[in-house]
Amino acid sequence: MNTTVSCELHLRLVVSSESSLPVPAGLRYDTSDPYAVHATFHTGAEETVEWVFARDLLAEGLHRPTGTGDVRVWPSRSHGQGVACIALSSPEGEALLEAPARALESFLKRTDAAVPPGTEHRHFDLDTELSHILAES
């Protein structure tokens, strides 16, 4: 049986050192894909941007800078509050987001309860995933 953990939160898109914009977002973790966090960023009335990144990356980024390439995460403070900075890069552009650290910690604790870190391989069906990959080629 698969379990899904979700969280709605309000991020800040950093536009400049003095300006940011609100970005509602949803995080989803599914035990059928135990290594990944799926993020949906609401960028307009009906427009969304989807990203998938490693749960470990998000968890580690709450405590120290981590990630290379398309997704980087590091702890910081904004207006006296703990935040996780999430830098996203793609051919379409770059974004720097600030996420409330407490909300992320709470979400990650719930994912840890569903699949404790280090046990993801017990929830991952390699044969099924390989079948999907081979069917696509």
N, C-alpha and C positions, 0 to 999 in steps of 0.2 A: 504494500500500500504506500502510495506517494503522499508526502506531506508538503504543503506550500506555506512559506512564511512570507508575509508581505508587510510593507511599511510605506506610508505616505508621509512625505516631509517637504519642507520648504527650503530650497537652496538659494544661494545668492550667486548670480553670474557677475564676476568681477569685470567691470568695464574699464576702470582706471583705478589709481590709488585712492581716489576720493568718491568713486561712483560704482554702484552695483545695481543689478536688477533682480527681482524675485523670479525664481523658476520652480514651480511645483514639480515634484518628482515622485515616482513610485519605485520602490525596490522590491524585487521578488526573488525568492530562493526556493527551489524545488528539489526535493530529495532525489528525484530521478536524474538530476543534473547537479550532483553534489559539490562540484568544484566551482560552480559559477554563480554569480549574482547578476540578475538581469535588471537593468535600469531603464526607466522610461522618463524622459524629460519632456515636459509640456511646454513647448516653445511658442505656441499661439493658440487661438481659439480651439482649433481641432488638429493642430500640427503637433507631432511628437518626434522625438529623436530617440532611437533605441541603442543601447550599448550593453555589452556583456563583458564582464571582467571577473577575475579570480576572487573568490571569497577571501583567500589568504592575503591577497594584495590589499584589499580594503581593511582587513583586520590589522595587518602590520603597519599600514599607513596611519593608523590612529596613534602610533607610538614612535615611529621613526620614518624618515623619508624612504620611499620604496617605489619600485617600478622603473621601467625604461621604455622608451618608444612611445606608443600611443596612449598609455595610461600611467600617470604618476600620482602618488598620494603622499601627503605629509601632514603632520599635526601643526596647528598654528592657533592663534588667538585673534578674534575680531570683536571689537566693542566689548572687551572683557570676558568674552565667552570662548570656550574651547571649540575649535572647528577642525574639520579635516579638509584640506585643500585638495581638490581633484582636478588635475590638468588632463584634458582630453585633446588629442591631435588626430586629424584625419585629412585626406586630400581636400575635403570641403572646407576645412578651417580648424581653428583651435578655440578652446574654451577653458577658462579657469573658474571653477565652481567652489563655493564654500558650503560645507554641509555641517549641521550641528553635530558635534562629537557625541553628545549624550544620546541622541536619536539613533546614530549609527551603532553605538555600543549596545543599545537595547536591542536593535534589530539583529546584530551579530550574536548576542547571547541567545536569542530565540533560534537562530540557525544552528548554533552549537548544541542546543538541546535536541534539535531534530537529527543532526548528524555531527557527533563530536569530531573536532579536528583530529586528523590522522586516521579516521575510519571511513573516509570518503570512498575508498576502493571497495568497501563492502556494499555500497549502494549503487555502484556504477556497473552497468551491464555491458561489458566490453564486446561481447558477441553481437548484441543488438546494435550498438554504435557502429561496429565494423560493417555490419550488413547495410546500414543506412548509407555509410560512406561509399561502399562498393556499388550500391544501387544507383548512386548519383553519377558515377563515372562512366 
